[in-house]
Amino acid sequence: MRAAVLILAAMLVLVGCSPKGSTAACAPARTCLRMGNGADPATIDPQKINGVEEDNIVGSAMMGLTTEDVNGNVIPGIATRWETSPDGLIWTFHLRDAKWSDGFPVTADDFVFGLRRLLDPKTVAEYGYLLYFIRGAQAVNEGKAPLEALGVMALDAHTLQIKLLHPAPYLLQLTKHQTMYPAPRHIVERYGETWTKDHYVSDGPYVIQTWKLGDYIHATKNPLFFDANNVCIDDIYFYPISDSISAERRVRRGELDWNIDIQSNRIARLRKEIPDYVHTNTWLGTTYIAFNAQVASLKDKRVRHALSMAIDRDFMTKKLLRGGQSSAYSFTPPGVANYTPVQVPPWSSWPYEARQAEARRLLAAAGFGPGHPLKIEITHRNTPDPSLIMSAIQSDWTSIGVQVSLAPEEGQIAYQSYRSRAFQIADAGWIADYNDPKSFLDQLQSKTGTMNYGDYNNPAYDSLLDQADHENDIAKRAALLARAEALMLDDAPFVPIYFYVSKNLLNPNITGFGPNIADRHRIRWMCVKS
């Protein structure tokens, strides 16, 4: 009986009725979708976003050269076709006749402008390193070359050329990523950094109309989108809801149609109560903790290995989270394309008591023991799953004589602390930007910048990644990347904890939601059952 009532309530929401407790009403004769979207975004500027919540919003409005279908596969976006030179170093993209939401044409120059803007040091875009495979990108991003030195060129209004330093088998995955979105030159040059506040224009299915900080973001269907006739949802309301339990209640009451997270230890219960709402899937992501390289007590590799060894990952995944997560002993998760898995450490199969004993021995060898205990603080995100496992890690480390304090922070604030290195140990998560090991391993390169939270720096690691970049044989490339990861894991600049699963709570009246390992679900494909 309850399920039927919930479905009816959600249908009323979707066809235009305002549910009790909502902050925005859906206009008559319009179809709305209300989405719980985690934390409030730090920005909706395409060249500055770097989080999942921001991608959900901006990715509904903007479109790159390629995009994703309902199952996350690469399909043509603003570009209808492309070709590459025999050596894989020159790519040419042919653009369709597309318009910005204000009626101006989308041109190849908008893509050139967007790429230059992302790499311009003045933009301070944290994702600049992701495009260092483009000729001139690193020099431009480091302020050592003018913007014009970037290897991208508008051959004409509908033809874009990109020149690479080395072959990039993942390029078509990145052309759908926010780092390669176009920027509306006619708007950005007129309004500067304020263009996203009152003058937002987009080239994708939706255009952002309103951002009420802490309340919601409202986007409406873009009538000038090239495929607008096949877009079902008229209005999207993105709500910043970090509390997944609160969001769950709102979904069950019909006040939300979709929430992008479920508290892991509630999944089994929800599968019994509202099974048609629960969607979990393999996800290319890893939860880990990073060590600040400037903290004196953490500079000894034996200390870092002892801390890793003492974490009971299986207890966390099987007893605490219980959401399908698996214990991680590498950064790159299984299922990533072009990947050779590294061997797990021998101690991962030891009895937990033996691991604790070895961890105590390593700490003692590094000078820490009962008379001189290691004292550390973990800064962590205050959402349910991180809070749950951080308490468990605190207990695990206490059992080997470490004195541990926890410092919970709201997600966006926590990541700001990590970027500014205002932490000793940081709880973090990394989701693949594209399906390739480089999406994970690049984060640990010395040239990465602020997103290399622990400031890991090993020239041998950098060299192996560089060799992999210039290796055309996929199998040999995978072997080089595996060697790099094994070297990095032995250095232990961070501790992998578990591999993610995606967890979505979705009203079954929403169609067009295709499970995929990237967990990217564009609302362009979604409709409402009649």
C-alpha positions in Angstrom: 0.0 0.0 0.0 2.8 2.4 0.9 4.6 1.9 -2.4 1.5 2.7 -4.4 0.9 5.9 -2.4 4.5 7.0 -2.9 4.3 6.4 -6.6 1.1 8.5 -6.9 2.6 11.3 -4.8 5.7 11.4 -7.0 3.5 11.4 -10.2 1.7 14.5 -8.9 5.0 16.2 -8.3 6.2 15.4 -11.8 3.1 16.6 -13.6 3.0 19.9 -11.9 1.7 19.8 -8.3 3.8 21.3 -5.5 4.4 18.9 -2.7 4.3 19.8 0.9 7.6 21.2 2.1 9.0 22.0 -1.3 10.5 25.4 -1.9 9.7 25.8 -5.5 6.4 25.0 -7.3 6.2 23.4 -10.7 4.2 25.5 -13.1 1.0 24.0 -14.6 1.4 21.9 -17.8 5.1 21.6 -17.2 7.1 18.4 -16.3 9.5 18.8 -13.4 12.2 16.8 -11.8 13.4 17.5 -8.3 16.9 16.1 -7.5 18.8 15.8 -4.3 22.3 16.7 -5.4 24.6 16.5 -2.4 26.5 19.6 -1.4 25.9 23.1 -2.8 28.2 23.7 -5.8 31.2 25.9 -5.3 30.7 27.2 -8.8 28.7 26.6 -12.0 31.5 28.0 -14.2 32.3 25.1 -16.7 36.0 25.9 -16.6 36.2 25.9 -12.8 34.0 23.0 -11.6 35.6 19.8 -10.3 33.0 17.9 -8.2 30.3 15.4 -9.0 27.5 17.7 -7.8 28.8 20.5 -10.0 29.0 18.1 -13.0 25.4 17.0 -12.5 24.3 20.6 -12.8 26.6 22.0 -15.4 26.6 18.8 -17.4 22.9 19.2 -17.9 23.4 22.6 -19.4 26.6 22.4 -21.3 27.8 20.0 -24.0 31.2 19.2 -25.4 32.4 17.9 -28.7 31.2 14.5 -27.6 28.6 13.5 -25.0 27.3 10.4 -23.4 24.2 8.2 -24.2 21.9 6.8 -21.6 24.4 4.1 -20.8 27.4 6.4 -20.5 28.9 5.6 -23.9 30.6 8.2 -26.1 28.4 9.6 -28.8 28.6 12.8 -31.0 27.8 16.0 -29.2 28.4 19.4 -30.8 30.7 17.6 -33.1 29.0 15.2 -35.6 32.2 13.5 -36.8 36.0 13.6 -36.4 39.1 12.1 -37.8 42.7 11.8 -36.7 46.1 11.7 -38.4 47.8 8.3 -38.8 50.1 9.1 -35.8 47.2 10.0 -33.6 48.6 13.5 -32.9 46.2 15.7 -34.9 42.4 15.5 -34.4 39.9 17.4 -36.5 36.3 17.8 -35.2 33.5 18.9 -37.5 30.7 20.8 -35.6 27.0 20.8 -36.3 24.9 23.9 -36.6 24.3 24.6 -32.9 23.2 27.7 -30.9 23.8 29.1 -27.5 20.6 29.5 -25.5 20.6 33.2 -26.4 20.6 32.5 -30.1 24.3 33.1 -30.9 25.9 30.3 -33.0 28.3 27.9 -31.2 31.5 28.0 -33.2 34.9 26.3 -33.1 36.3 29.5 -31.7 34.1 29.0 -28.6 35.9 25.7 -28.0 39.3 27.4 -28.5 38.3 30.1 -26.1 37.1 27.6 -23.5 40.3 25.6 -23.6 42.5 28.7 -23.4 40.3 30.0 -20.6 40.7 26.7 -18.6 44.5 26.7 -19.0 44.9 30.5 -18.4 46.7 30.8 -15.1 44.4 33.7 -14.2 41.4 31.3 -14.2 43.1 29.1 -11.5 41.3 26.0 -12.8 42.4 23.0 -10.8 41.8 20.7 -13.7 44.3 22.3 -16.0 46.7 19.4 -15.7 44.2 17.1 -17.2 44.9 18.6 -20.7 48.7 18.6 -20.6 48.6 16.1 -23.5 47.7 19.0 -25.8 50.6 20.8 -27.3 51.6 23.8 -25.3 49.0 23.2 -22.5 51.5 22.8 -19.6 53.5 25.8 -20.7 50.4 27.9 -21.0 49.0 26.7 -17.7 52.3 27.5 -15.9 52.4 31.0 -17.4 55.5 30.2 -19.5 53.8 30.6 -22.9 51.0 32.8 -24.3 47.5 31.5 -24.7 48.0 31.4 -28.5 50.7 28.7 -28.0 48.0 26.1 -27.1 47.7 23.5 -29.8 44.0 24.2 -30.7 42.8 26.1 -33.7 39.5 27.0 -35.3 40.1 26.2 -39.0 36.7 27.7 -39.7 33.5 28.3 -37.8 32.6 24.6 -37.9 36.0 22.9 -37.8 38.2 22.5 -34.7 41.8 21.1 -34.8 43.6 19.8 -31.7 47.3 18.9 -31.8 48.6 16.5 -29.2 52.0 15.9 -27.6 51.4 12.2 -27.7 48.6 9.8 -28.6 45.7 9.9 -26.1 43.5 6.8 -26.4 41.1 8.5 -23.9 40.6 11.7 -25.9 37.0 11.0 -27.0 36.1 10.4 -23.3 37.7 13.7 -22.4 35.9 15.7 -25.1 32.7 15.0 -23.2 34.3 16.2 -19.9 33.8 19.7 -18.5 37.5 20.5 -19.1 36.7 20.6 -22.8 33.4 22.4 -22.8 33.1 25.5 -25.0 32.8 28.9 -23.4 30.4 31.6 -24.8 33.0 34.1 -25.8 30.5 36.8 -26.5 29.2 36.6 -23.0 32.3 35.9 -21.0 34.2 38.8 -22.6 31.3 41.1 -21.9 30.5 40.2 -18.3 33.8 38.7 -17.1 33.7 36.4 -14.1 30.1 37.4 -13.3 28.7 35.8 -16.4 27.5 32.7 -14.5 25.4 34.8 -12.0 22.9 36.7 -14.2 23.9 36.0 -17.8 24.3 32.2 -18.0 24.0 30.8 -21.5 24.5 27.2 -22.5 24.7 25.0 -25.6 23.2 21.9 -24.1 19.7 20.6 -23.2 19.1 23.0 -20.3 19.9 26.5 -19.3 20.4 27.6 -15.6 17.9 30.2 -14.6 18.2 30.7 -10.9 20.7 29.8 -8.1 19.4 30.4 -4.6 22.4 29.6 -2.5 21.6 26.9 0.0 18.2 26.4 -1.4 18.1 25.2 -5.0 19.3 25.7 -8.6 16.6 25.9 -11.2 17.3 24.9 -14.9 14.8 25.0 -17.7 14.7 23.2 -21.0 16.7 25.0 -23.7 14.4 25.4 -26.7 17.4 26.2 -29.0 19.2 22.9 -28.2 19.6 20.9 -31.4 17.7 17.9 -30.0 15.1 19.9 -27.9 12.2 18.0 -29.5 13.4 14.8 -27.8 13.9 16.3 -24.3 11.0 15.4 -22.0 11.7 17.2 -18.7 10.8 21.0 -18.7 12.2 22.0 -15.3 15.0 20.7 -13.1 15.4 21.7 -9.4 18.8 20.7 -7.9 18.6 20.7 -4.1 21.8 20.7 -2.0 21.1 17.9 0.4 24.1 16.3 2.1 22.1 14.3 4.6 21.1 11.2 2.7 18.7 10.1 5.4 16.8 13.4 5.0 16.9 13.0 1.3 15.6 9.5 1.5 12.6 10.7 3.5 11.9 13.3 0.9 12.0 10.8 -1.9 9.6 8.5 0.0 7.2 11.4 0.6 7.3 12.4 -3.1 9.1 15.7 -2.5 12.2 14.6 -4.4 12.2 12.4 -7.5 15.9 11.4 -7.3 18.7 11.5 -4.8 22.3 10.8 -5.9 23.2 9.0 -2.7 21.9 6.4 -0.3 23.5 5.8 3.1 25.2 2.5 2.5 24.0 0.6 5.6 20.4 1.4 4.6 20.5 -0.2 1.1 19.5 -3.7 2.2 16.5 -2.3 4.1 15.4 -0.1 1.2 15.6 -3.0 -1.2 12.9 -4.7 0.9 10.7 -1.6 1.4 10.9 0.2 -1.9 13.0 -2.1 -4.2 12.0 -0.3 -7.4 13.7 2.9 -6.1 17.1 1.5 -5.4 19.8 1.6 -8.0 23.4 0.5 -7.3 26.1 -0.3 -9.8 29.9 -0.7 -10.1 31.4 2.8 -10.1 34.9 3.8 -11.1 35.9 5.5 -7.8 38.0 5.0 -4.8 37.8 6.3 -1.2 41.2 6.9 0.3 43.1 8.9 2.9 46.0 11.2 1.9 49.1 12.0 4.0 50.3 15.6 4.1 54.0 15.3 3.0 54.9 18.3 5.2 53.9 16.6 8.5 57.1 15.4 10.1 55.7 12.3 11.8 54.3 11.1 8.5 57.5 11.4 6.4 58.8 8.0 7.4 57.4 5.4 5.0 57.2 2.8 7.7 54.7 4.9 9.6 52.5 5.2 6.5 52.7 1.5 5.8 51.8 0.7 9.5 48.8 2.9 9.3 47.6 1.3 6.1 48.2 -2.2 7.4 46.2 -1.5 10.5 43.0 -0.6 8.7 40.4 -3.4 8.7 38.9 -2.7 5.2 36.9 -5.9 5.1 35.1 -5.0 8.4 34.3 -1.5 7.0 32.9 -2.8 3.7 31.1 -5.9 4.9 30.0 -4.9 8.4 29.6 -1.1 8.4 28.8 0.0 4.9 27.2 -3.1 3.5 26.4 -1.3 0.2 28.5 -3.5 -2.2 31.8 -1.7 -1.7 35.0 -3.7 -1.9 38.2 -3.4 -0.1 40.9 -1.4 -2.0 44.6 -2.0 -2.0 45.2 0.1 -5.2 44.1 3.5 -6.4 42.8 2.3 -9.8 39.6 0.3 -9.4 38.8 -2.9 -11.2 36.8 -2.4 -14.4 38.9 0.5 -15.7 39.7 0.2 -19.4 43.3 -0.5 -20.6 44.4 -1.5 -17.1 46.6 -4.3 -15.7 45.7 -4.7 -12.0 48.6 -4.5 -9.5 49.2 -7.2 -7.1 47.7 -6.7 -3.6 50.2 -6.6 -0.7 50.9 -10.0 0.9 49.8 -8.7 4.3 46.2 -8.1 2.9 45.5 -11.8 3.5 47.1 -12.0 6.9 44.9 -12.4 10.0 44.1 -9.0 11.4 46.0 -9.6 14.6 49.1 -10.4 12.6 48.7 -7.1 10.7 48.3 -5.2 13.9 51.5 -6.8 15.3 53.5 -5.9 12.2 52.1 -2.3 12.3 53.2 -1.9 15.9 56.7 -3.2 14.9 56.9 -0.7 12.1 55.9 2.2 14.3 58.4 1.1 16.9 61.2 1.0 14.3 60.2 4.6 13.3 60.5 5.7 16.9 56.9 5.6 18.1 55.6 3.5 21.0 53.9 3.7 24.4 56.4 6.2 25.7 56.2 8.3 22.5 52.9 7.7 20.7 52.2 8.9 17.2 49.6 11.8 17.5 47.6 12.6 14.3 44.4 14.3 13.2 42.1 13.2 10.4 40.2 15.9 8.5 37.1 14.3 7.0 33.9 15.0 5.1 31.0 15.0 7.5 28.6 13.0 5.3 27.4 9.6 6.7 29.7 7.1 5.0 33.0 9.0 5.6 32.0 9.7 9.2 31.2 6.0 9.7 34.5 4.7 8.4 36.6 7.5 10.0 35.4 6.4 13.4 36.4 2.8 12.5 39.8 3.9 11.4 40.3 5.9 14.6 39.5 2.7 16.5 41.9 0.6 14.3 44.8 3.0 14.8 44.1 3.4 18.5 44.5 -0.3 18.9 48.1 -0.1 17.7 48.9 2.8 20.1 48.2 5.8 17.8 46.4 8.8 19.3 43.9 9.9 16.7 41.5 12.9 16.7 38.8 13.5 14.1 38.0 16.9 12.5 34.8 16.7 10.5 34.1 19.4 7.9 31.4 20.1 5.4 32.4 18.5 2.1 33.3 21.7 0.1 35.2 23.1 3.1 37.0 19.8 3.6 38.3 19.8 0.0 39.3 23.4 0.3 41.4 22.4 3.4 43.0 19.7 1.3 43.8 22.0 -1.6 45.4 24.5 0.8 47.2 21.7 2.7 45.5 22.6 5.9 45.4 19.0 7.2 47.6 16.2 8.5 45.6 13.3 7.1 42.7 13.9 4.6 39.7 11.7 3.9 38.9 12.0 0.2 37.3 10.2 -2.8 38.2 10.2 -6.4 35.8 9.4 -9.3 37.2 8.7 -12.8 36.9 11.7 -15.1 37.4 9.3 -18.0 37.7 5.5 -18.3 41.4 5.0 -18.2 44.0 4.4 -15.5 45.5 7.8 -16.2 42.4 9.4 -14.7 43.6 8.1 -11.3 47.3 8.0 -11.7 47.7 11.5 -13.0 46.5 12.8 -9.7 49.8 11.7 -8.1 52.1 13.4 -10.6 54.3 16.1 -9.3 53.0 18.6 -11.9 49.3 18.0 -11.0 49.1 20.9 -8.5 46.5 21.4 -5.8 44.6 18.2 -6.5 47.7 16.1 -5.6 46.7 16.6 -1.9 49.7 14.9 -0.3 52.2 16.6 -2.7 53.6 13.2 -3.8 56.7 13.7 -5.8 58.7 10.9 -7.3 60.6 11.5 -10.6 60.6 7.7 -11.3 56.8 7.7 -11.1 56.5 10.7 -13.3 58.9 9.1 -15.8 56.9 5.9 -16.0 53.7 7.9 -16.7 55.5 9.8 -19.4 56.8 6.6 -21.0 53.2 5.3 -20.9 52.0 8.4 -22.7 54.4 7.8 -25.6 53.7 4.1 -25.9 51.3 3.2 -28.7 51.0 -0.5 -27.8 48.0 -0.7 -25.4 49.4 -3.8 -23.6 52.8 -2.3 -23.1 51.2 1.0 -22.0 49.1 -0.9 -19.4 52.2 -2.6 -18.1 54.0 0.8 -17.7 51.0 2.2 -15.8 50.9 -0.9 -13.6 54.6 -0.4 -12.8 54.0 3.2 -11.9 51.1 2.4 -9.6 53.1 -0.4 -7.9 56.0 2.1 -7.3 53.6 4.7 -5.9 51.8 2.3 -3.6 55.1 1.2 -2.2 55.9 4.8 -1.4 52.5 5.0 0.3 51.6 8.7 -0.1 48.0 7.7 0.7 46.0 4.7 1.8 43.2 3.3 -0.5 40.3 2.2 1.6 37.5 0.9 -0.6 36.1 1.0 -4.2 32.9 2.8 -4.7 29.5 1.6 -5.9 27.1 4.2 -7.2 23.9 4.6 -5.1 20.9 6.3 -6.5 17.4 6.5 -5.1 15.0 7.2 -8.0 11.3 7.2 -8.4 10.3 4.3 -10.7 8.2 6.7 -12.8 11.4 8.2 -14.2 12.6 6.4 -17.3 15.8 6.9 -19.2 18.1 6.2 -16.2 20.7 3.8 -17.5 23.1 2.2 -15.0 26.7 2.8 -16.0 30.2 2.6 -14.4 30.7 6.4 -14.8 27.4 7.1 -12.9 26.7 9.9 -15.3 23.0 10.2 -15.9 22.0 13.1 -18.2 18.5 14.3 -17.6 18.3 14.9 -21.4 17.4 11.2 -21.7 14.9 11.0 -18.9 11.1 11.1 -19.2 8.1 10.5 -17.0 5.8 7.5 -17.4 2.4 8.6 -18.5 
